[in-house]
Amino acid sequence: MDRQQRTLNVVTTLNSFQEGITAKHLLLNEVCEYFDFIKDEEIDDADRRFLLYLSSKVGVPHYYDILYKFQKDRSLALDEDNICLSTISSLLYESSLYTDDHSKLHQYQKEILDLFISEKTNRYFLSASTSFGKTHLVYEIIKKMRYKNVVLIFPSIALLTENLAKIKNGTIKFADEYNVQTLSDFAVNPQENNIFIFTPERFLSFLDKNHDVHLDFIFIDEVYKIDNGYIIDNEAKENERDVAYRMSLFYGFSKYTDIDIFLAGPYIEVFDQTRDGYNPSFDLFLRDFGIEKLLRNEYEIVKVTKTDVENERGRITIDGLDFNFSRKTAKKAKIQELLDRILLNNENAIVYCNTQGNAEKVAKDFDRAPLNTGFYKIFLDHLLQNFDSKWIVIEALQKGVGVHHGMVPKYIQKEIISLFNNPESGVRILTSTTTITEGVNTTAKNMIVYKSEKGGGRYGKPLLTFDAKNIAGRAGRFMEHYTGRVISLDKEFMNVINDTGEQITHKNYDLNVEKKEIDDEMTPEQYLDDRSRERLLEIRAMQETRGIPDYILSQFKVISKRDKIKIYDNIAGLSPLFHQRIKRFIARLNAPRMALEKDGFQVILDAIYEVVENETLKAMIENTFKDNYSPNHYSILFAALNSYLSTGFNGVYNYNLRREANPNSSNAVNSAMRRTSSLIYNTFKYQLVKYIGVFNLMYKFYISQRDRIAYEDATGIDVLLIKLEYNAFSEEARIASDYGVPQKIIDYYDSQNQNEANRIQGSFDGYEKTIFERINNIINN
């Protein structure tokens, strides 16, 4: 299609829109395509005036700004002697979208910002495309409303630290001075302005520990996670995040009844009540808390084309890019063709894979000439010094491919994304699982779908329409591209993405859904069944019999009160000998060199065992080994945890590698790395912390009652909990751990004296020095 015809098409669509025939989101698509074409063309002053008019008319003057990325050697300034009224009108309209000298919204963001007014309570739920710019909008709301105490809730530590860094390094600027906090156990100065950036679990902990802080505004990102069916999880098993999300909403909104609220997420289906199969539960939740719906899913600020190539056997052109699939039937050959052509066109791509193993396989199979890795040599040298050279993450980086999934250590994930987003690095390909959909921001132009599934084998399950849209939404980034491409190697993906999605539901507002005990207290009375009402009475009676106060039993909300009481009973029923073992265990934990004591730890594991639901953790408690120095048997969890605490990640990795059938193979290395990461990041840092955290709570309460001392004066296993969650103790070290840095930097902030700190700093390699400077600026700002 020639330039004249393209211009005619966009003008025709614009006229159709102005006559009320064409919807605005369709005009957006047409304008995106036109700008994508014109970006590489020669343009004169008349073209510039038309393009400025077109971008303003569609409500996104940024489209004109993006031209500077492609027209660097040519001026885009307008001829001041030839400015007409339409150009003046466009410029005036654009000026109305500025919120300060550095920040400009598009029309659809501005419409929502204008809804926030200081004279009323502002509560909104927004569902919009991934390119909409929801987080940027949140910061504009904070600036406009000048809230004093703000809570921002993100689904992952990665997003938490990304937003912390943006504020600390000045990317986000506020007129008012704010303290920025990411830890839940700190003293809040009520006289100062505060921004608290939490995960749902940390927000719940904050609620337990801060009873006098008045909040003004709560933002919750990825709010679809209140519905388990909506959670994208490449493990493809039931996910516990829905409980933490629902608790954050219920307990936060119930405690702070007069605050402003903003909930957001991508592509969430909210059915009209006249639609077949309508479930009112989510609407009932919104109504209960006075939250208004803002549905903007159709406004794709970046247009994404979607093409299925599973059965292609010849030549095909996709959005201006030519591919040849002749004699290429296997996925491996098709991915090679796709990535080769994308790289030749100087573009980048993400390959979505359903499992971690497939993400690694695609990276390994992709054949690319040796890459000059000088741009990230210090990072590669750091990896080679600290990890096995046969690890796929290292092998892939050596040919410019990043591997990104949940079992890659956090700081390495972050660095890989940074390299991928920098065109100078040469890392232009990223293979990833669902981790890429957790709000990770990339500059990807192309998304290749390996399989329309999440998880694999017996745990595999098909993608939902919501999943497919969220994955597709990662193709093309606003302010980087006008259009993105999704190319699927599984035709089922196209069927799913074009289907009607599942509506979001709220378990606690649905009378027909069976509730778990943990949901009972979060469920309005009219949606409780008889069994739930009986359970509430039973728990209240059990609590009163034992004299456990509410402020104790309400902590660690993700564990049911009944399970907490069971652990309390197990502690109360221990013999003096077993209590002595726990006391000895605590003493060893608090010694100058922290150590695990087998007998005391086994008592704790036996006390929590009956309430543990996680299969992996339960199996590690059940399975035992015989001690070489006594007739006793101990849980293998002790051996694994003791190894991690004494030798770190590499010690556990070496143990797992020795257990592989062929430890010298690259497959064994990759398997051992995944097993090690899963054990440390999932089993130890989340599951174990959760259960022994409840043990610590109930143990300290029991001791305070038995010894008639204040709960705060009872000594427990707090030091172990902090070590497991952060692998750090000081506030600075825990912030560094959150941010994602090599362990040596965490050890530096945890050092006992300046000499030790100097020794650790002196041992930093080139990469660690770079990261230390970065995190030190964040901590000290």
N, C-alpha and C positions, 0 to 999 in steps of 0.2 A: 504494500500500500504506500503510495507516494505522499509527500508532505502536504500537498494541496488537499488530498482526500482526507487525510487525518485531521487537518484543520477544519475542513467542512464538517466532519463528524462531530468534533467537540463543540463547534458552534451550534450545530443542530440540536445536540443534547442540551446545551445551555438554554437555548430558546424553548425547548420542550419543558425544561425545568421551570423556567420563568412563567410558562403558561399553565403550570400546575399539573402537567401530564407525567413528567418523569420525577421520581423520588430523588431526594438530595444524595442519598448514599450511592445511587447509580451514577449521578453526576460526578461524585467523588472518584469512582472507579475510572470513568472516562478521562477525567482531568489527570489522574495519576498516570494513565497510559500515555497521554499526550506529552506530559512533562518528561516521561521516561524516554520517549522518542526524540524530543527536541533538545534534550540535554547535550547531545553530541553534534548538533547542527550549528551552522553559522546563523547568527541572529542579528538583526539590525534594530534600530531604535523603535520602529513600529512593532516588531516582534516583542521587544522588551515591555512596551506599554500594554500589549495584548496579554502577555503572560502575567504581568502584575495584576491586571484586571481580572484575569481568569482565576488566579490563586485567591484573590480577595473575595470574588464572587462565591467561591466554593467554601469560604470560611477558613482556609488554611494558607495564609500568606507565606508561611514557612516554605511552601513549594518553590517560591521564587528564590528564597535564600539558599536552598539546596543547590541551585544552579551553580553557585560559586564553587562547589566541589568539583564540578565538571568543566567550568569555564574559567579556570584560574588565570590563563594567559590573555583573557579578553575582558574588557570592562562590561559590567552589567548596569552601570550608572545610566540614568535616564538623561536625555538631552533636555536641559532646563529651558531651552528656548522653544521646545515643542511639546510642552505638557498641556494636556487637555483636561476638561472637567472630569471625565471618567477616571483619569489617572489621579487627580487631586482627591476624588472621592475614595479611590482605593487606598491612597496613602493615609487619609484621615481615618478610614475604617481600621487599617492596620495599627495606627497609633492607639486606638481604643482597646487593643488587645494586650498592650504592654502593662505589666504590673509594676515594673521598675525599669531602671536603665538596662538591665541585663536579661530580663525574663519576659517572654512573649507567649501567650497562650493561643491555641486555635479556638475557633468559634465554639466548638462543642464542649471544650473545657471551660471556657469563659461563661457559658450559660449555666454551668453547674456552680462555678465560683460565685456567681451573682445571687444564687439561692441562699447563700450564707449571709445572714443579717444579724447584727449584734443584739437587736431588740427582741429576738425570739429564740426558742430552742430549735437547733438545726440537726435533724436526724435523717440521713439518706443512705440508701443501698444502691450502689452503682454496678451494673453489669455492662461491660464494654469490651471491645476488641483488645488484643495484646498491644496494638500500636497506638492506643488511645492516649497513653501517658497518665495513668491513674496516680502513680506515686508523685510525679511532678505536681499534679493538681493538689495533692494533699499538702505539700509544702506551701503552695500558694494560699491555701485556706488558712494555714497556721499564720502566715504573714499578715493576711488581711484581718483575721479575727484577733490577733495578738493574744492568744491564750497564754495563761501562766504555767499550767502544768499539763503536759501532753503525753499521752501514751500511744506509741506506734507498735503494732503487733504484726510481725512477719512470720512466715512458716518455718524459716530455717535460720541457723546461725550465720550462714553465708550471706543472706539478705540483710540480717541484722547488722553485720559488720560492714557491708557495702554502704549502707545508709549512714552508719557511724562515720565512715571515712569521708563521705561526701560533705557532711556537716563540718567535720574537723579540718578538712583541707580547704574549706571555703568555696567548694562547688555550689553549695547551698548557703545562701546568706540570709540572715534575719536582721530586722531593724533592732530587735531586742536581744539582749545577751541571755543565752541559755546554757545551763549545765546539761551535759549529755551523759546519760547513764545507761549501761547495758546489764549491770549486775543487780540482782533483786535484794541483796542483803547489805545495804548501805544506809547511812543516816541521811535523810532528806532535809534540807533547809527550807522550811515553808516560806521564808522571806524572799527566796530567789526563784527565777524561772527555770523550769526543768523540762527536758524532753527525755522520756524513758523509752528506750527501744528494746523490745522484748520478743521472745517467742511466746506462744500461749502458755507453755509450762512455767516460764519465768514470770509471766504476768500473774499467774495463780499464786506463785510463791510470794510475789510482791504484795498481793492482797492479804496474804497471811501475816506478813511482817510489818506492813505500814497501815495502821488503822486511822491515822490522823491527817494523812495527805489528801487534800481535796483536788480532784482532777477536773479539768475543764473540757477536755476533748479526748476521745478514743478513736483511733483509726485501726481497722482490722483488715489486713490484706489477705487475698486468696480465701475469702470467706466461704467459698464452696466446700471447704474442708469440714464444715459442720455435718455434711452428709457423707457417710462412709462410701456410698456408691460412686461419689464424684472424685474420690481421692485417686490420683494417678500414682501407682506404686508398681515398680517393675518386679517387686517380690510377688505381686499379685495375690497376696493373702490379706485377710482382714486387717485393717489398719487401725491403730489406736488414736490417731491424731484427731478423729472426729470428736472423741470425748473431750480432749483438751480444748478444742475450739469451742464446742458448745458450752463448756464450763466457763471459758473466758467471757463469752457473751453474757451468760446468765448471771454469774457472780459479779462481773464488772458492772453490768447495767443495773443490777438489783441494788448494788451498794451505792453507786453514783447515779442517782435518779434524775438529776437535773442537768446532765452534761450534754454537749454536742457529740454526735456519733456519725462516723462515716465508714460504711462497709463496702468493700469492693472486690471484684473478681472478674475473670474473663469468661465470656461466652456462657454465662449461667442461664439455663432455661427456666423462665418463670411463666407458667401457663396462665392464660386468661381463664376465669372461672366458667366461661361458656364452653371451653374446649373439652372434648372427650377425654376421660381419664384424669380430669383435674383433681389434684390433691391439694387441699387448702392449708396444709400444715405450715408451709413457709410464710404464706400470707398472714396466717394467724399469729405467727411469731413477730412479724414486722408490725402488725397492728397492736400487739400487746405492748411493744416498746415505742410506739409512735414513730416508726421509721417509714419514710416514703420511698417508693421504688423509682429508680431512674434507669430505664432500659435503653442502652445505646449499642447493642451488639452489631447492628447493621452498619455502623460507621467505621469502615476499615480505612484508616488514614494512609495505610500502605496497601495497594492492591496486590493480592496474591493469586497467581494462576495455579491451577491444580491439574496434573496430568498423570494418567496411569500408563506405565510402559511394560507391565508384566508380560504381556503377550506381543509386544512389538518385535518384529523380525527384520525390519528394514530401516530406512532413513526417516527421521522425524524432526520437525522444527518445533521447539518449545520456546515461546516468548522470545523469538529472535535468535535462539541458539540451536545449532544443527547437531544432531546425534545420529550415529550409524550403528544399528544393532544387528546388522547382517552377520550371521553365524555366531551370534552372541546370545545364547539362551540361558546360561547359568547366571545366577545373581552376581557371582564374583566378576564375570566378564562384563555384565551390564554396569555394575558400580564402577569398574575400571574405565569404561567408556564415558560414563557420566562425569566422573571426577576429572578425567583427562581434558575433556572439552571445557569444563567449567574453569579449570586452571589456565587453559590456553586463552580464555576470554578474560583473564585477570580478575576472576571472582572467587568467592569462598563458598564453602558448603558444610552443612551439618548432616551427618547420616544418623537418623534415629534408629536405634536397635532395641529389640524387646528385652534383651538380657545383657548382663555385663559380659558374659562370654562372647556373645555375638558382636558387641562393641569392640572387644579386643580382637576378634577374628577378622572383622572388616579392616581394622587398622593394620593388622599383620599381612593380610592378603593384598592390600593395595600396593601396586608396584610403581615406584617413583624413583627417578634418578637421584643419586646422593645430593643432599641439600647443603648449602653453605650455612652452617649453624652458628656462625660467628656472632650473630645478633643476640643469641641467648646462650653463648658458650659458658658463662659463669653458672647459669642455672643448670645446664646439662652436666657440667663438671660436678656440681653439688650432688645431683642425682647419682652420678656414677660413683662418687665417693661414699654415698650412704645407702645405695640400693644395688641389687644385682643387675648387671648390665644386660641380662637376658629378659628383664622385666619389659613387658610390651609397652609400657608408658615411655620408657627410654628408647626402645627400638623405634617406636612410632615417631617420636620427636626428632630422631635423627634423619627422618625423611619428610619432616614438616607436617606430621599428623598428630593431633592431640586426642587423647583418650580421656573421656569425662564420664565417670559414674560414681556412685556412692561409696565404693570401696577404694577409691583413690584418696589418699590423705588430703585434708582440706586445703592446706597451703599450696599443694601441687595443683589441685583443681583450679584454684584461683589464678595461679601463674599461667596455666594452660589457656584459660579464658582470656587473660590479658594478652598473651601472645597471639591468639586467634584474632583478637580485635585490632591488632596492630599490623597493617599490611606490610610493614617493613620487615617483620619477623620471618616471613615465608611459611608460617604455620597457617595454612589456608583451608585445611580439612579438619573436622572435628567429628569423632564418632562418640555417640552419647546414648544413654538410656533416658528414662524419664527425669533424671536430674536436671536436664536442660529446660524443663517446663516449670521449674520452681522459681520463676521470676529472674533467672539468670539472664543478664543482658548481653547479647552478642551482636555483631555486625553482619550476621549471616545473610547472604543474598538468596541462597538455595537451601532447601530442606529435602533430603532424600529419605524416604520411608522404606526401611528394610523389611519390616513385617508389621501387619496390622494387628498387633497383639501386645500385651504387657506381661512380662514374665514368660516362662517357657516350661515345657514338660508338664508334670502334673499340676503345677501352680499356674500355668498359662491361662489367660482369659482374654477375650477380644477387647479391643479398644471401644469405648463408648464414643458417641458423637462429640461429647464435650472433650474427651481426650484428644480425638483427631483434630478438632478445631484448635485446641491449645498447642498441639505440636505444629500444625500448619502455620499458626500465628507467629512462630519463631522465624519464618522466612521473610526477609525484608525488614529493615529497621528504620523507623521514622528518623529523619534528619540524616540518614545515610543512603536510603534508596527510595525510589518512587514505587517500585514493584518488587515482588519476590516470587520465587518459583517453588512449588512443591511437586516433586516427582516421586511417584509411588511405584515400588517393585511388587506390590501386593494389591491386586485390583479391589480387594475387600475394603481397603482404606477409603477408596472413592465412594463405595456404597455407604459406608459408615458416616463419612463427613457430610454427605448430601441427605442423610436421613433426618427425621425429626428427633431431636435429642430428648433425653430423659429429664423431666422437670426436677428441680431441686426440692427436697423435702426436709422437714425438721422433725426428728424422731420424737421430741418431747411435746409436740403439738399434734400428734397423730394417735388417736384412741385405738386404732386398729393395729398398731405396731407394738409388739411385746417389748417391754422395757427391761433393761438390766437393772440390778439393784443400784448401781452407781448413778442411774438416771432419775431415780425416784424423786430426789429432793430438787431436781432441776425442772420437774414436770409440773405444770399448773394442775391444780386439784381436779379439774373437770376432765383431764386427759389421763388420769390414773385409773387402772383397773383395780379390782378387789385385791389381787395378789400384791400389787405395789403398795396399797394402803396397809395391808397386813404387815408387810416388811418394814414399813416406816414405824409402825407401832412396836414391832419386835426390837428394832434397833434402838429406839428410844428407851425401852425397858432395859435392854442390855447395858446401855450407856449409864442409866441411872443406878442400876445395881452396882456397877463398878465405880461409880463416882467420877467418871471421866468428863471433864468440862468440854463445852463446845469448841473453845478456842484450840484445844488439843486435837479433838477428833475431826475438826474441819480442815486440818492441814493435810498435805499430800492428797488432794482431792481426787486424783486419778485412780486411787485405790479406794475400794468401798469401805464404808464404816464397819461393816461386819468383819471384813478381813483385818482391819486394824485391831478390832476387839479380839479376834482370834490370836493375833500376834501378842497382844497384851496378855491374854490368858496363858499363852505358852510361856511368856517371860515370868509371869507370876507363879507358874507351876514348877519352875526350875528348882532343883535342889541347891543347897548352899554351895556344894562343890562346883556345880555348873555356873553359878553366879560368880564364884571365885575365878573360874576360867575366863569369863567375860571381862572381869576386872583386870586380869593379867593381860588379856588381849588389848584392852584399851590403853594400858600402861605402855605396852610395846609400840602401839601406834604413835603415842605422844612422846616417845623417846627421841633424843637428838637425831638418831638414824631410824626412821620409821621402818617397822618390820611387821609382818603378819605372824601371828602365833596360831599354830594349827588347831589346838584343842578349843580355844575360845571362838575361833572363826567357825568351827564345825557346829558349835552350840548355836551360833547365830543362824547358820544355814538351816539347821534342823527346825529352828523356831519359825522361819519364814516359809519353809518348804510347802506346807499344805495350801498356801494362798497363791503360790506362783502359778501363773497361767502360761507364760511364755515357754514353748516347747524346748527351745535350745537351753535356756537357763535351767529348766526343770531337769533335763537330762544330765546336765553338768553337775547338778547337786546329787542326783540319784547314783550316778556311776562313781565308783570309789577305787582307790588304790591302797595297797598295804604299805604302811610306813616301814622303812628299813630299820628304824631304830626303836620300834615298839610294836606290840601286837595289834595296834589300832589300825582301823581303816578310815581314810579321809576322802572327802569329795574331790574329784578331779578339778573342780572349780578352784579349790585352794591352790593346786599346783599351777594352773594356768594363770591365775591372778598374781600369785607370788612371782612367777616368771616375768610377768609384765611390769610389776612394780620394781623389780630388781634389775632387769635387763632391758626394759623398754620395748618398743615396737620390734626392733631387730631381733631381740632375743626370742620373742614369740614367733616371729617369721622363721627364724632358723629351726626352731622346734617343728613347726608345721612342714617346712621343706624336707626335713629328714624323714617325715612320715609319708612323703610321696613315693610312688612306685619307682619313678625314675627321676631322682632329685636333680640330675644334671640337665634335664630338658627345659626348654623355655615354657612348655605347658605346665610343668611342675612349679616353676617359679611363679607364673601367673596365678595358678590355683592357690599356692601358699600365700601369696599376697592378698588374694580375695578373702581367704579363710581368716587370716590375721586381722585384716581390717574389719571384717564382720564381727569377730570376737570382741575387739577393742571398742569399736564405735557403736555397735548395736547392743551386744550382750553386756559388756562392762559399763559403758558410759550412760546407757539408757535403762536397760532392764534391771540390772543388778542395783544400780543407784536408787531406782524407784523403790525396790523392796527393802533393801537394807536401810534406806532413808526412813521408811515407816517403822522398821525395827528400832532405829535410833530414837525416833519420836516417842514411841511407847515405852522403850526402856528408860529413857530419861524421866518420863512421867512416873513410871513405877518407882524408880529410885527416889524421886522427889517426895513421893508419898511415904515410902518405907522409911526414909531417913529424915522426914519432916524438914526438907530444905526447899528453897525456891527451885522451880523447874530450870531456870537459867543457870543455877549453880550446879546442876547435875552434869557429870562428865560422861560423854558418849563417844560415838565413833565419827564425829563431825569431820575430823581431819581426813579420814579415809574417803568420805563422801566428796569432799572438795578435791582431793587428789584424783579421784576417778572421773569426776565431771570435767575438770579443767586440766588435770595433770599439772596443777599450779596452786599456789597458796596466796601470795600477795595480790592486792587489787590490780597492780600493774601487770603482773604475770598472767592473771586471769583474763584481762582485757586482751593481752597479746595472744593468749590461747584462743579466745573467741575470734580474733581477727584472722588467725590462720598463719602461723609462722613456724619455722623449724624449732625443734625442741631446745636447742642450745640457747635461743633467744629467750624462751620461757625460763630456762634455768638461770640466765643472767639476771632477770628481774626477781627471781626467787633466791638469789645468792644471799648468804648470811652476813657477809661483810664485803668491804670494798676490794680487798685483795682477791677474794674469790671471784667477784664480778669482773675485775681486771683480767684475771686468768682466763675466764670464759670468753670475754670479749676478744682477747688476744688470739683465741683459737678459731674465731669466725673465718669461714672461707669467703670468697668474693661475693657470692650470692647472699650469704647470711649478713654480711656488712651492709649490702644494699637494702635488704628488708629491715634490718635493725634501724637504719636511718629513717625509713618510712614510718615504722610503728612508733619510734621514739618521738617523732613529731606529733603523731596522733595522741599519744599518752600525755605529752607535756603541754599541748595546746590547751 
